[in-house]
Amino acid sequence: LVDVVPDNCYSLAIVRHPADWLLSIYNQRVTKRFYENPHLNKIIHYSSLSGGSFEKLVDLVTEVPGIITDAFNYGNADSAIRLEHFPYSASEFLDIMLGANPVRTKRMNQYLPTNVYPGTRTMSRDLQRKIVQAEREFCDKYDYF
């Protein structure tokens, strides 16, 4: 949202549980992208250092409490909605916002959890709790408990 949204426009952020988001970064093996957001770049760097171990990635990220919070708070939106409560897939939402054919824009509910795909890593409750503790500010702000 930084330097993209003009001052007189309404902005909406779609947030995601920090543990789900980190697991998604791990499952996608995101290690070579570069963003303007320094906190996100640090997390991606940690992903490359983890040696393919999700537990190691969690250890690295939780050594810097609030790093995921800082990555998400890089820009400020007028309001936010949790991904789990968002009634459209991202592509459907963009279609609607860009004026797509209404026939293609039927509601599609998100299903919990957000990281369940064949062949992807899942996480234990202990790892999830560890991430929540490190990202307490974000979890408090968006009621992720």
C-alpha positions in Angstrom: 0.0 0.0 0.0 3.0 2.3 0.4 3.2 4.9 -2.4 0.5 3.0 -4.4 -2.8 4.2 -3.0 -3.6 7.9 -3.5 -4.5 9.8 -0.3 -8.1 10.2 -1.2 -8.8 6.5 -1.9 -10.1 3.9 0.5 -7.7 0.9 1.1 -8.6 -2.6 2.3 -6.0 -5.0 3.6 -6.6 -8.7 3.7 -4.6 -10.3 6.5 -3.8 -13.9 7.2 -2.9 -15.8 10.4 0.9 -15.4 10.8 1.4 -19.1 11.2 -0.6 -19.9 8.1 1.3 -17.2 6.2 4.7 -18.5 7.3 3.7 -22.1 6.4 2.6 -20.9 2.9 6.0 -19.2 2.4 7.6 -22.4 3.4 5.4 -24.6 1.2 6.0 -22.3 -1.8 9.8 -22.5 -1.2 10.0 -18.7 -1.6 13.7 -18.0 -1.3 14.7 -15.9 -4.3 12.3 -13.0 -4.4 13.1 -9.5 -3.4 10.6 -6.9 -2.2 10.7 -3.3 -1.1 9.6 -4.4 2.3 12.8 -5.1 4.4 11.0 -7.3 7.0 9.6 -9.6 4.3 13.0 -9.8 2.7 14.4 -10.9 6.0 11.8 -13.7 6.4 12.5 -14.9 2.8 16.2 -14.9 3.7 15.5 -17.0 6.7 13.5 -19.4 4.5 16.6 -19.8 2.4 18.7 -20.5 5.5 16.3 -23.1 6.9 17.7 -25.9 4.8 14.2 -27.1 4.0 13.2 -27.5 7.6 10.0 -25.8 8.7 11.0 -26.1 12.3 14.3 -24.3 11.6 12.4 -21.6 9.7 10.1 -21.1 12.8 13.1 -21.0 15.1 14.8 -18.3 12.9 11.7 -16.2 12.6 10.7 -16.4 16.3 14.1 -15.2 17.3 13.0 -11.8 16.0 9.6 -11.3 17.7 7.2 -9.2 15.6 9.0 -9.7 12.3 5.8 -11.0 10.6 3.8 -8.2 12.2 6.3 -5.7 10.9 6.1 -7.2 7.4 2.3 -6.9 7.4 2.3 -3.4 8.9 4.6 -2.0 6.2 1.6 0.0 4.8 -1.4 1.2 6.6 -4.9 0.4 5.3 -8.1 2.1 6.2 -9.6 -1.3 7.3 -8.7 -4.9 7.2 -10.4 -8.3 6.9 -9.1 -11.7 7.8 -8.5 -14.0 4.9 -10.5 -16.7 6.6 -13.6 -14.4 6.6 -13.1 -13.0 3.1 -16.0 -14.2 0.9 -14.1 -14.3 -2.4 -10.9 -15.9 -3.8 -8.3 -13.3 -4.7 -8.8 -13.7 -8.4 -12.6 -13.3 -8.0 -12.2 -10.2 -5.9 -9.9 -8.6 -8.6 -12.4 -9.6 -11.3 -15.2 -7.8 -9.3 -13.1 -4.7 -8.6 -12.1 -4.5 -12.3 -15.7 -4.8 -13.5 -15.7 -8.4 -14.7 -18.8 -10.1 -16.0 -21.2 -10.7 -13.1 -21.8 -14.3 -14.2 -18.1 -15.0 -13.3 -18.3 -13.4 -9.9 -20.4 -15.8 -7.8 -19.4 -15.9 -4.1 -16.8 -18.4 -3.2 -16.3 -19.1 0.5 -12.8 -19.6 1.9 -12.4 -22.9 3.7 -10.4 -23.4 6.9 -7.5 -24.0 7.2 -5.9 -22.1 4.3 -2.9 -24.3 3.8 -4.3 -27.7 3.1 -3.2 -28.9 -0.3 -2.0 -32.4 -1.3 1.7 -32.9 -0.7 2.2 -29.7 1.5 3.7 -29.6 4.9 1.4 -29.0 7.9 2.3 -27.7 11.3 1.9 -28.9 14.9 0.0 -26.9 17.5 3.3 -26.3 19.3 4.8 -24.6 16.3 1.7 -22.6 15.8 1.7 -21.5 19.4 5.4 -20.5 19.1 4.6 -18.3 16.1 1.6 -16.8 17.9 3.7 -15.9 20.9 6.3 -14.2 18.7 3.6 -12.3 16.8 1.4 -11.4 19.8 0.8 -7.8 18.6 -0.5 -8.9 15.3 -2.6 -11.7 16.8 -4.1 -9.3 19.3 -4.9 -6.7 16.7 -6.7 -9.2 14.4 -8.1 -11.5 17.1 -6.1 -14.6 16.1 -6.4 -16.6 19.3 
